[in-house]
Amino acid sequence: MRKNKTHDLSLPGVDPSVYLSDNYVVLDFEVYVGDGHFGSSLDPRNHLALACYSNMATGGMRSHWGGEFDQADLCRAVEKADFIVGHNLKYEYGWLRRCGVDISRLIGFDTQIAEYVLLGNLAAGDPEHGVPRTSISLDACCIRRGLASKDPIVDIWIKNGISVADMPRAWVEGRCKQDVKSTQLLFKLQREALRRSGRVHLLYTRCLLTPVLATIETTGVHLDAERVRETTASYRGRLAELESEFAALTGGINFRSPKQVAEYIYDTLGFEEPKGRDGAPKRTPGGNRIANKRVFDSLKAKTEDQRRFLEIKRDIGHVSSALSKNLDYFQEICDERNSIFHAQLNQTVTATHRLSSTGIPEVSEKSVQLTNIPRAFKRLFNARRDGWLIGEVDGAQLEYRVAAFLGNDPRARDDISDPAFDIHILAGAEATRRPYEECYAAYKRGEEWAIALRQWAKIRTFRPLYGGSSGTPDEQRWFAAFKERYSVLADKQKDWVYEVLEHKELRTPWGLRFYFPTARLSSTGYCNVGNAVYNYPIQSLATAEIIPIAIIHFWHRVRASKFEDFIIPVNTIHDSLVCEVHPDYVEQFRDICRLSFGHDVGSYLARVYNLHFDVPLGAGIKIGTHWGSGEETKYEYSKAES
């Protein structure tokens, strides 16, 4: 039978047709939960209770009650299989890892991810346009196909926190075996649907990423306890100063009293009450003046007192939010968990199919999502080993390059290939009616105004890619200039909108499908889902396909080179990968980054996706003592380098 041969230095044997083999194992686990949550393998308080699996090579269902050190038969079965099947396989990967299995040698077929691929963006839903989320739980997937659902009694017990140890063994084993049977039937139906629609390769790539994510989750990230303590103390001190200044400014009114707040902002400060469409002031159902957060966000200052009030209140909100959402949790992690915390990386949440993150409560009920760490707090993360460094690699202007490829825009291609062209400088120049050459030369000379102009532009440069058109006069000048400069791309995006309006569906060149069942055109020519149609293909190819492909190759190159003890991935955010790096392996880290984020991506897209990505890819690499520190070096990859 075929064996896995995909994981040598450059993954030459990648082959989605492995899923056509009948040498596979379907598995499911039950866990003794000691963490009070969901039995994650990350928590040492949890232990494996039962493994049920169906081995298609030998036939029959098998089950074994025992811990992670008592599953030798299962370990042999999965290691001999061409691939394994499960629903939410990252969970099983974590436990197989604790059983001693080298999960880097396994290929999986995750029926949850398969459903996600088949549904396109419908699993995420679009509440703004009346499209609810579509559940991809095993039960929901089976019920949609007329297959058996879970045992309702055991399911209720588990969801209400009753331990597997306190349930009748026969009932638990029956549930686990039923899950294996249901997963196997679901797998066969999904495999055929993916094959028939030409989407097997999409699942394959996502499943190659799963063991990488399972390993990253197990490793966790490390906080610099001294920096966390200093930063937290600084923010608390700043909050106390702001609150004291605010109390003096307002006379110490009780901000929990809507009546006092309304009197202060409307009567004392003289802000105008917000009005409805009829021109009358908006009021509460009881007829009282409104004084809530939405009102504060809408207030416009006309006097110095009003400006100072809004400024201090805004600053208090920012500082309070930083403490409650991040710093207090970081401090607890440093105090209680040796400065290390973990987060879950989700593969089946977003509409564009890029990863998201969910915090795992480890000290209190609070948690932090690694994909939403404020830029200012990246400096709080360092390596857990003394003397080690933090290395970060990201896809340089990746969505811009993807847009140039998808739009086949010759001007965008030329600009990307021109080492003397800086699109952020162009955006700032167009917005402020300055000559590009003047701005570019000033930036290269290090003049502060040009540096500030480029920084201002960076958060606005690519808004037109995602349908952005409204803004200040300066912004609108750039948006118009962008669409004029890249008119071929703009026309392609309009074509996507026309396709969606006609078919309620957009089929991408790499096989993923997006569905827009509520798409419609208004009498003024506005498409209600236009921004999503502009955004999804670009963001998806960039961060749901290209970056995962790069990370997969990075991980396997590190392992094949025997560097896994010296280059350790700890996090991924959208278009980047963060690693802890031994100082003697910095150059090896750079070399692997350049290969995996350049050559490997192009080669894999051509071989597996039949997609010849002929726009140069770029990578930005930073190495420093903390996340985000160090000078960035940029690398451009062209087809010729393969």
N, C-alpha and C positions, 0 to 999 in steps of 0.2 A: 504494500500500500504506500501511497505518497506520504513522505515525511515533510515536516516544515523545514524549508531551506531558505527562508526569507531573511534571516537575521545575521548575515555576515556583514562585512564592513560597509557595503553600499547598497544592501538590500537588492541584489540583482534578481532574486527569484520571486519577487512579488507577483502574485497571481490570484486574482479574485475567483477564478474558476475552482479554487480549492473547495468552495462551498458546494460544488456538485458532487463531492465525494460522499460516500455512505459510511465512512470511518469517522464517526463523531460521537461525542458524549454529551448528553443533556443532563444538567445537574441543578440541584437546589439544596440549600442549607437551612437548618434551624439552629438558633443560637441561644445559649443561656445569657440573658441580658443582665449585666451588672451595673451598667451606666445609667439606667433609667430612661434610655432613649431608644435607639433602633438597632442595637447590637453591632455597631461598627467594629471592624477588626482593628481600628486604630486604638481602641481603649483596652488596656490589659485586664480590665475587670470583666470583660466579655469573653466567653469561651464557646467553642463549637459544641453543639449537642448532637446533631444528626445530619448525616449526608445521605441524600437519595440521588441515584443517577441511573440513567439508561445508557448502556454501552451498545451502540449499533453494530460494532464489529463482532461482538460476542453474543448479542441478543439478551433480552430480559432486563427487568428492573432490579436494582440492588439498593439496599439501605444498610446503614451502619450507624449505630449509636456509639458515639465516642468523641473525644476531644481532637484538637488539631494535631496531636502527636500520635493519633491512633487511626489514621486514614490511609494506610499504605496502599491498599487495593485501589482506592479512588485515585491516589497520586499516580500510580502506574498506568491506570486507564487513561487519564487525561494526557499524560506524557506520550502515550503511544497513538493517540488520536490525531487525525489531521486537523481537527478544530473542535472547540467545545461550544455548547449552546446554553444560554441562560437568559433570564429576563433581568436587566440591570446587572450585567456581568461584572461591573467594577466592584460590586459588593462581594461576589464570589472570588474575584481575583485577590482581594485583600485577604480572604480566609485561606485560599490556596497558598498564598505567600507565607502565611503563618504555619501552614502544613509542611512547608519546606519545598514547594514546587517553584522552579525557576519560571516565573510568569512571562519573562521576555521570550521564552521559546514557544509560547502558546498563541494560537490565533483563535479569536472568538467570533461567534455570530450572536450578537445581542438582540433579542427580539424586541426589546424596548426601543433601541436605537433604530432597528429596522422599521418599526411603526412610525417613528419620528421622520425617517427619510421618506416613507411613503406618503405621509401627510403634508410634507413640505412645511409651510408656515402655519398650518391649521392647528397643530398641537399647541402652539403658543397662543393662538387666537388673536383677535384684534378688538378688544372691548370698545375702543373709541368708535369703531364702525359697526358695532353690533355682531361681531363674530366671537362666540365664546370659545374658551380653550377646549380642546378635544383630549380627553384622558388617554394616556398610553400605559396605564397600569395593566398588569397581566389580566386581571378580571375584565377590564373594559375591552381590551383587544380580543379576548375570547368571546365575550358576549356579542360583540359586533359581528362575529363570524358564526355564531350559533354553537360555540364550544362550551364545555362545562366550566363553571365558575368555581371559586374557592369554597371550601367548607365554611359556611357562614358563622357557625358557633366558635370554632377555633379562631377565625379571623377577628371576631368581636373581642374574644379574650385577649388576643395579642395586642389589638389596638387600644385596649383599656389597661395595658401594663401588666397583665397576668403572665408570670414566667412560664416558659415551656416546662420547667421542672415541676410545676404545680398542676400540669394537665395530664390526662390519661395518655400514656405513650402511644397506644393504638390510634388515638384520634390525631395526635400530632404527626405520626408517621403516615397516616392516611392522607392528611392534608399535603404533606411534603411530596408524596408520590403522585398525588393528583396534579400538583403544580408541575412536576416533571412531565407528566403525560400531556397536560395542556400546552406547556411550552414546546414540546416536540411537534404537536399538531399545528400550533401557530407557526413555528419555524418553517414547516413544509409549505404552508400557504404563502407566507411572506417571501420565501425563497423564489417561488414561482412568480409572484407578483413583481419582485425586483428584477428577475431575469427577463420577464416579458416586457417590462418598461425601460430596460437598459439602465438600471440604477444600482446594480450589485456593487460596482466599484466605489460608490459613495459610502455604502455601509462598510465595505472592507476597510477603507481609510479610517473611518471613525473607530472601528473596532481595533485597528492597529494602534490607535492612540490610547485606548482604554488602559492597558497595563502601564503605560507611561504615566498617566494621571493617577492611577492607583499607587504607584511608587512615590510620586510627588506628594500626594496626600499623606502617605505614611511618614515621610521625612519631616514635613512641617517647616515653618519659618522661624527665625530666631531674632529676638529683639535685643538691642543694646540697652541693658537695664539702666546704666548711668544716664544715657541720653533721654530715655523715657522719663526717668525721675526728674531730670532738669526741665524737660519740656512741659511735663505735667504741672510742675510747681510754677513755671513761668505763666502758663495759661490760667491757673487758678489765681495767681496774683493779679494778672491782667483782668480777670473777671471781677475780682473784688474791687479793683480800681474803677472799672466801668460802672458797676452797680452803685458804688458810692457817688460817682459823678452823676449818674442817672437820678438817684434819689434827691440829690441837691437840686438838679435841674427841674424835677417835677414836683418838688415839695414832699416827696415820700408817699405819693398816692399808692393805693393798693391795686396792683395791676391784675389781681384776680376779680376785681369788681368792675364789671362792664360799665356800670353807671359812672363810677369815678373816672374811668379811662375816657369815656365819651365826653364827659364834662371837660376834661383836660385838653384833649386833642381838638375838640370843636369850639369850646368856649374860650379856653385860655390861649391855645396856640392859633386858633382861627382857621383850622383846616376846613375845607368844604366837605359836606357830607356827600358820599357817593350817591349818584342818582340813577334811577331806572330809565327805561326807554321813554316813559311818559314825562320825564323831566322832574318827577317828584322824588324826594329823598328816599333811599331804601331804608326800611325799618324791619325790626324783628316782628314775629307774629303778634307780640304783645304791644307793638307800637313804639318800642324803645329804639334809640339810635344804635347803630351797629358799630362795634369796636372789636373786631377780631383780626386774626392774622391776615386774612385776605384784604381787609381794609387797609392795614398798615402797608402791605405790599403795593397798594394802588395810590397811596398818598404822594402828592407832588409838593415839594417845598418851594415856597415863595419868599419866605423871610429867613433871617439868620437863625432865629429860635427854632423854626420848623426844621431847617436843615440840620442843626445840631441834634435835635431830638431824634430824627430819623437815623442820623449817622451813629449815635450812641446805641440806639436800639438795635440797629443792624449789627454793630460790632458785638454786642452782648449775645445776639443770636448765633453769630459765627463762633465765638469762643465757647459758648455753652454747648453748641452742637459738637465741636471738636472734642470736648471733654467727655460728653455723654456717649458719643458714637464711636470714639476711638481711644482717647488717652486713658480714661478710667479703666477700660478693658485691658489695654496694654500694661498698665501698672499692675493690675491683678495677675496677669500672666507672668510678669517678672517676679512678683512676690510668691505666687503659689505654684507655678508650673515651670520653673527653671528657665524662664524667658522663651519658651517654645510653645507655639500654638499651631493648630491644624485647621484647614478649611476644606470644604468639599467642592470639587470642580465638576460642574454639571454639563453633560453633553446633550441634554434633551429639553432645554428650557426656552431658548430664544427663537424668535421668528426667522432670523437670518442663519441659524445653526452654528453661530460662534459660541464659544464656551461662556458660561457664567459661573458665579461662585456663591456658595452658601456658607455662612459662618457656622462653626460647630461650638456650642456653648461648652466651655471647659472649666471655668471657674464659677461663674454665676450664670444666670439665664441670658446674659448678654453675649454677643458674638460679633465678629467683624468679617465682612466679605473681602477676600483678598483682591478681587477685581475692582473694588471701590475704595482702595486706600488713597486718601488725598495725597497729591504730589508732595506737599510740604512735609508729610510724615514718612516718606520713603527713607529719609536719612536716619530713621530710628531702627532700621533693620541692618544687621550685619551677620557675619558668619559665626557659627557656634564654636569654632575652633580658633584658638589664639593664632594670630598671624595670617589667617586665611583671608581671602578677598571675596567680594561680591562681583560677579560678572553678569552683564545683561546684554542681550542681543535683541534687536528688533528689526522688522522689515521696514526699510527706509521708504517713507512716502508710499507705502504699499498700495493703498486704495487709489491713489493718483495713477500709479502704474497699471493697476488692474483696469481702471476706467479707460486709460489710453488703449489697452488691449481690446477690451470689450467693444469700445466705440470705433476701434481701428482708425483713430484720429491721427493723421500725419503730423499735425502741428504739435500735438501732445507728445508723440513719439520723438520728434526732433528736440523738443525742450528737455525731455528726460535724458536724452543722449548727450546733451550739451553740458559739459562740466562747468561752464561759466554762467549757466542760467540758474537763477534762484526764483522759484515761483512765489515765495513769500515776499521777497523784495518787490516783485512785479505787482503783487496784490496791494502792498502799501503804496507803491508809486502811483498806480491807477486810482486808488481811493483818494489820494491827496493831490492829484494832478501834478505830480513831480515827474521829471524824466527818469526813466528806469536806470540809465547809465549813471546818473548823478547819485541816486540812492545806493546802487550797487557798489560804486567806488567808495562812498562814504562808509558803508557797512564794512567793506574790506579794510578800510583804514581804522576801523574801531571807533568811529564817531558815535557818541551816545544817542543822538537823535535817530540815526539810521538803525541802530540796534533796537531801540524802543519801537520804531516803526515796524520792523520785521516781527518783533514779538507781538505787537498789536494785531498784525495781519495773520499770524499763525493760527489763531482760533477762528478765523473767518475765511481763510483762503479757499477751503474746499466745500464751504456751505453750498455753492451752486451745484455741486455733484449730487446733493441730496434734496434738490428742489428748492433751496433757499433763495428767496427773492426780495423779502421785506427787510427793512433795517434803516439805519441812518442814511443820509444822503451819501456819505463817504462809502458806506458798505454797498449801497445800491449801485454806485458807479463801478465798483469792482465786480459785482455780480454780473452786470451787463457786459463788462469787458471780458470776463471769463467765458461767457456764452458766445461772444463774438469770436474770440480767439480760438475756442475749441468748438466751432460750429458743427463739425462732423459728429463729435460726441454728443452735443446737445440734440442733434437730429435723431441719433440712435436712441437716446433716452425717451424722446417723444414717441418713437416707434414702439418702444416697450409699453408706453401708456396706451397707445392705440390697440396693441395686441391684447392688453388686459381688458380694455373696454369691450372689445369684440368677443373674446373667449373666456373672460374671467380667470385667466390662467397665463402665467409666463413661464416658458420653458427655456432654461439657460443652456448655453453651449456645452456645459460639462454635465448636464443631465438632471440637475436638481429642478424641481418644479415649485413655483409659488402660486397660491390660489387666492383670488380676490373676489369672492362671491357677491360682495355688496358694491362692486365698482360701478360708478355711474358718472355721467357728465352733466354739469349744471347748465343752466341757460346762458351763463356767462362764459362757458368754455372751461370751467374748473373741474378737474377730476378729483373726487374725494379721497382717493388713495394714491394720488400722484407722487407724493413725497416718498411713500413706501416703495413704489415701483422704481423710482429713481435710485433709492438707497439699497434695497435688498440684494440685487445681483452683485454690486460692487463690494459691499461689505461682506457678503457671503463668500465669494471666490477668494477674497483677500484673507479673511480671518477664520473662515470655517473650512477652507480647503488648503490654501497655500501654507499658512502658519502651522496647522497640525501636521502637514506633510514634512515641513522643516523640522519640527520638534521630534517627530518619529525618527527621522534619519539622524538627528543630533544624538538622541538617546542610544540608538543602536551603534552609531559610530563610537561613542564613548565606551560602550561595553565591549565592542569588538577590539578596541585598542587597549583594553584592560585599564582604563582610566576611571572606572566608576567609583573608586575610593578617593579620587582626587578632583573630579569634576561632578558636582552633585546638583541636579535640578531641584529647585525648591518652590518655584511658582511660575505661572504663565498668566499674562494679562493681554488679551486681545491679539496684539501683534508682536509680543515679546516673550522671551524666556529668561528667567532669573536663576542663577546658579551660585553655589558656594564653590570657590576655586582655590586649590592649593597654590601658593605663590610660585612653586616650581613648574606649574602646568599652565601658566597664563598663555604662552604661545600655542600650546596644544589646544586650549580652549578657543583661541582666535581662529586657528586653522579649521577646527571642526565647525565653528559657526559659519565661516565663509563657505565651506563645502555644502553644509546641510541647508543653509538659507539661500543658496544660489544654485549650484550645479544639480544637487539632488532634487530640488523642487522641479526644475525644468525637465529633468530626465523622467521623474515619476509621472508628471502630468502627461508627457508624451506616451509613455508605455502603458499606463493604467487608465488614463482618461481619454487618450487619443486627442489631447489638447496641446497644441504646439504654441506655448507661451513665448512669443518672440519679442516682448518688451523687456529691456534689461531690468533685472531685479537688483535691489540694493540692501545692504545691512548696515546698521549702526551698532558698534560694539563699545561698551564701557566696562572698565575694570577699576574698582576702587575699594576702599575699606567698608563702605556702606552702599546700600542700594541707591543708584542714581548718581553716585559720586564718580570722579575720574573724568578725564578728557575722552570725548567720543571720537573714535576713528571710524571712518566710513569706507565701505567696500562696495564696488559695483561689479556685478557679474553679467557677462554677456554670453551669448550662445557660443561664440567662438572658443570660450574657455573649456567647453566640454570635450 
